[in-house]
Amino acid sequence: MGIALLSGCSSTKVSEYAAENPKLDLADYFNGTIDAHGIFTDRGGKVVKRFKVVIDAKWTVQEGKKVGVLDEAFTYSDGSTQRRIWTLTEVSPNRYKGTAADVVGEALGEVAGNALNWSYTLALPVDGKVYNVQFNDWMYQMDDRVMLNKATMSKFGIYLGEVTLAFYKRP
């Protein structure tokens, strides 16, 4: 979950969502257990992967900064599983950096209003090889339980496909 900080190929700026509600607070929304269902569509629009994610998220304050750990357990429609553990750190108000074992360098993100925009490079395993692909990831909080996520994936500026997710925060 990549975050100056975030232009990529998109001309949309996260600041355009500053007036939108509810106001997204990452430490509030991503705290506790969150379920998500998603799909990956290739550049032609075909759904090539379906998956479910269960996220166990916890935040602490370290040296005056919010630090969150999001432990993501993926289950794909073919029965395969994957785990990604994000560590998110608030670097300034509404700006975050994130790391995970399969993220190359750091994800950078910014929050405004109900939106988060992340930008990062993911080491993606495909058919026994690993490809570094860029993600431009947008999340929109809809209410206190639901968040929608749309991420475009590219390599060398060439569009490869999209990940679409719906998050539901457990009560």
MARSE-705757 format. One record per residue (C-alpha): x negated, y negated, z negated; residue number from 1. Coordinates in nm, 2 decimals, padded with zeros to 4 digits, always signed. Layout:
N
site px=X&py=Y&pz=Z&k=NUM
...
//
This chain:
171
site px=+00.00&py=+00.00&pz=+00.00&k=1
site px=-00.32&py=-00.44&pz=+00.29&k=2
site px=-00.32&py=-00.79&pz=+00.17&k=3
site px=-00.67&py=-01.55&pz=+00.52&k=4
site px=-00.61&py=-01.24&pz=+00.39&k=5
site px=-00.36&py=-01.10&pz=+00.63&k=6
site px=-00.32&py=-01.21&pz=+00.98&k=7
site px=-00.41&py=-00.91&pz=+01.19&k=8
site px=-00.21&py=-00.92&pz=+01.52&k=9
site px=+00.10&py=-01.05&pz=+01.36&k=10
site px=+00.19&py=-01.42&pz=+01.38&k=11
site px=+00.43&py=-01.39&pz=+01.09&k=12
site px=+00.29&py=-01.53&pz=+00.77&k=13
site px=+00.40&py=-01.40&pz=+00.43&k=14
site px=+00.46&py=-01.76&pz=+00.32&k=15
site px=+00.77&py=-01.76&pz=+00.55&k=16
site px=+00.94&py=-01.54&pz=+00.29&k=17
site px=+00.87&py=-01.77&pz=-00.01&k=18
site px=+01.23&py=-01.87&pz=-00.05&k=19
site px=+01.37&py=-01.52&pz=-00.03&k=20
site px=+01.51&py=-01.33&pz=-00.33&k=21
site px=+01.47&py=-01.12&pz=-00.53&k=22
site px=+01.12&py=-01.24&pz=-00.61&k=23
site px=+00.88&py=-00.95&pz=-00.58&k=24
site px=+00.66&py=-00.89&pz=-00.88&k=25
site px=+00.44&py=-00.59&pz=-00.79&k=26
site px=+00.37&py=-00.50&pz=-01.15&k=27
site px=+00.74&py=-00.50&pz=-01.22&k=28
site px=+00.87&py=-00.31&pz=-00.91&k=29
site px=+00.58&py=-00.06&pz=-00.89&k=30
site px=+00.60&py=+00.05&pz=-01.26&k=31
site px=+00.75&py=+00.39&pz=-01.35&k=32
site px=+00.86&py=+00.65&pz=-01.10&k=33
site px=+00.95&py=+00.55&pz=-00.74&k=34
site px=+01.08&py=+00.79&pz=-00.48&k=35
site px=+01.03&py=+00.71&pz=-00.11&k=36
site px=+01.14&py=+00.87&pz=+00.22&k=37
site px=+00.96&py=+00.79&pz=+00.54&k=38
site px=+00.89&py=+00.86&pz=+00.90&k=39
site px=+00.60&py=+00.81&pz=+01.14&k=40
site px=+00.69&py=+00.72&pz=+01.50&k=41
site px=+00.44&py=+00.73&pz=+01.78&k=42
site px=+00.40&py=+00.45&pz=+02.03&k=43
site px=+00.69&py=+00.59&pz=+02.24&k=44
site px=+00.92&py=+00.58&pz=+01.94&k=45
site px=+00.94&py=+00.95&pz=+01.88&k=46
site px=+00.95&py=+01.06&pz=+01.52&k=47
site px=+00.64&py=+01.29&pz=+01.48&k=48
site px=+00.63&py=+01.31&pz=+01.10&k=49
site px=+00.88&py=+01.30&pz=+00.82&k=50
site px=+00.79&py=+01.28&pz=+00.45&k=51
site px=+00.88&py=+01.22&pz=+00.10&k=52
site px=+00.66&py=+01.04&pz=-00.16&k=53
site px=+00.69&py=+01.04&pz=-00.54&k=54
site px=+00.50&py=+00.75&pz=-00.69&k=55
site px=+00.39&py=+00.74&pz=-01.06&k=56
site px=+00.29&py=+00.38&pz=-01.12&k=57
site px=+00.15&py=+00.21&pz=-01.43&k=58
site px=+00.00&py=-00.13&pz=-01.49&k=59
site px=-00.24&py=-00.27&pz=-01.75&k=60
site px=-00.42&py=-00.60&pz=-01.80&k=61
site px=-00.80&py=-00.59&pz=-01.77&k=62
site px=-01.01&py=-00.91&pz=-01.81&k=63
site px=-00.70&py=-01.12&pz=-01.77&k=64
site px=-00.59&py=-00.96&pz=-01.44&k=65
site px=-00.31&py=-00.72&pz=-01.37&k=66
site px=-00.43&py=-00.37&pz=-01.26&k=67
site px=-00.20&py=-00.11&pz=-01.13&k=68
site px=-00.25&py=+00.26&pz=-01.06&k=69
site px=-00.01&py=+00.41&pz=-00.80&k=70
site px=-00.04&py=+00.79&pz=-00.79&k=71
site px=+00.14&py=+00.89&pz=-00.46&k=72
site px=+00.23&py=+01.26&pz=-00.40&k=73
site px=+00.33&py=+01.31&pz=-00.04&k=74
site px=+00.53&py=+01.61&pz=+00.09&k=75
site px=+00.57&py=+01.64&pz=+00.47&k=76
site px=+00.85&py=+01.81&pz=+00.66&k=77
site px=+00.60&py=+02.09&pz=+00.77&k=78
site px=+00.54&py=+02.17&pz=+00.40&k=79
site px=+00.19&py=+02.02&pz=+00.38&k=80
site px=+00.11&py=+01.78&pz=+00.09&k=81
site px=-00.13&py=+01.49&pz=+00.03&k=82
site px=-00.22&py=+01.27&pz=-00.26&k=83
site px=-00.33&py=+00.91&pz=-00.26&k=84
site px=-00.42&py=+00.71&pz=-00.57&k=85
site px=-00.42&py=+00.34&pz=-00.52&k=86
site px=-00.58&py=+00.10&pz=-00.77&k=87
site px=-00.43&py=-00.25&pz=-00.72&k=88
site px=-00.59&py=-00.55&pz=-00.88&k=89
site px=-00.45&py=-00.91&pz=-00.89&k=90
site px=-00.73&py=-01.13&pz=-00.77&k=91
site px=-00.53&py=-01.46&pz=-00.80&k=92
site px=-00.16&py=-01.54&pz=-00.83&k=93
site px=+00.03&py=-01.34&pz=-00.56&k=94
site px=-00.29&py=-01.20&pz=-00.41&k=95
site px=-00.41&py=-00.85&pz=-00.46&k=96
site px=-00.68&py=-00.61&pz=-00.35&k=97
site px=-00.64&py=-00.24&pz=-00.34&k=98
site px=-00.86&py=+00.07&pz=-00.32&k=99
site px=-00.80&py=+00.44&pz=-00.26&k=100
site px=-01.02&py=+00.73&pz=-00.16&k=101
site px=-00.90&py=+00.73&pz=+00.20&k=102
site px=-00.90&py=+00.35&pz=+00.24&k=103
site px=-01.21&py=+00.21&pz=+00.41&k=104
site px=-01.33&py=-00.09&pz=+00.21&k=105
site px=-01.04&py=-00.28&pz=+00.04&k=106
site px=-00.68&py=-00.34&pz=+00.12&k=107
site px=-00.59&py=-00.71&pz=+00.09&k=108
site px=-00.24&py=-00.83&pz=+00.02&k=109
site px=-00.03&py=-01.13&pz=-00.05&k=110
site px=+00.32&py=-01.17&pz=-00.20&k=111
site px=+00.56&py=-01.45&pz=-00.13&k=112
site px=+00.93&py=-01.44&pz=-00.22&k=113
site px=+01.06&py=-01.09&pz=-00.17&k=114
site px=+00.78&py=-00.98&pz=+00.07&k=115
site px=+00.43&py=-00.82&pz=+00.05&k=116
site px=+00.19&py=-00.80&pz=+00.34&k=117
site px=-00.10&py=-00.56&pz=+00.32&k=118
site px=-00.38&py=-00.52&pz=+00.56&k=119
site px=-00.62&py=-00.22&pz=+00.55&k=120
site px=-00.81&py=+00.05&pz=+00.73&k=121
site px=-00.72&py=+00.41&pz=+00.65&k=122
site px=-00.94&py=+00.71&pz=+00.72&k=123
site px=-00.67&py=+00.92&pz=+00.88&k=124
site px=-00.72&py=+01.30&pz=+00.94&k=125
site px=-00.57&py=+01.43&pz=+01.26&k=126
site px=-00.63&py=+01.78&pz=+01.40&k=127
site px=-00.96&py=+01.83&pz=+01.21&k=128
site px=-01.10&py=+01.49&pz=+01.29&k=129
site px=-01.09&py=+01.16&pz=+01.09&k=130
site px=-01.00&py=+00.83&pz=+01.26&k=131
site px=-01.03&py=+00.49&pz=+01.10&k=132
site px=-00.70&py=+00.31&pz=+01.19&k=133
site px=-00.58&py=-00.03&pz=+01.09&k=134
site px=-00.25&py=-00.09&pz=+00.91&k=135
site px=-00.05&py=-00.41&pz=+00.89&k=136
site px=+00.20&py=-00.32&pz=+00.62&k=137
site px=+00.51&py=-00.52&pz=+00.53&k=138
site px=+00.73&py=-00.45&pz=+00.22&k=139
site px=+01.06&py=-00.63&pz=+00.15&k=140
site px=+01.23&py=-00.60&pz=-00.19&k=141
site px=+01.60&py=-00.57&pz=-00.13&k=142
site px=+01.72&py=-00.55&pz=-00.50&k=143
site px=+01.58&py=-00.43&pz=-00.83&k=144
site px=+01.57&py=-00.07&pz=-00.71&k=145
site px=+01.53&py=-00.07&pz=-00.33&k=146
site px=+01.23&py=-00.18&pz=-00.12&k=147
site px=+01.19&py=-00.13&pz=+00.26&k=148
site px=+00.85&py=-00.09&pz=+00.42&k=149
site px=+00.74&py=-00.12&pz=+00.78&k=150
site px=+00.37&py=-00.06&pz=+00.88&k=151
site px=+00.22&py=-00.08&pz=+01.22&k=152
site px=-00.08&py=+00.13&pz=+01.29&k=153
site px=-00.35&py=+00.04&pz=+01.55&k=154
site px=-00.70&py=+00.13&pz=+01.66&k=155
site px=-00.92&py=-00.12&pz=+01.84&k=156
site px=-00.62&py=-00.34&pz=+01.86&k=157
site px=-00.42&py=-00.08&pz=+02.05&k=158
site px=-00.08&py=+00.00&pz=+01.90&k=159
site px=-00.05&py=+00.36&pz=+01.79&k=160
site px=+00.28&py=+00.38&pz=+01.60&k=161
site px=+00.48&py=+00.28&pz=+01.30&k=162
site px=+00.54&py=+00.41&pz=+00.95&k=163
site px=+00.89&py=+00.33&pz=+00.80&k=164
site px=+00.97&py=+00.39&pz=+00.44&k=165
site px=+01.25&py=+00.33&pz=+00.20&k=166
site px=+01.16&py=+00.31&pz=-00.17&k=167
site px=+01.40&py=+00.37&pz=-00.45&k=168
site px=+01.29&py=+00.29&pz=-00.81&k=169
site px=+01.43&py=+00.53&pz=-01.07&k=170
site px=+01.63&py=+00.38&pz=-01.36&k=171
//
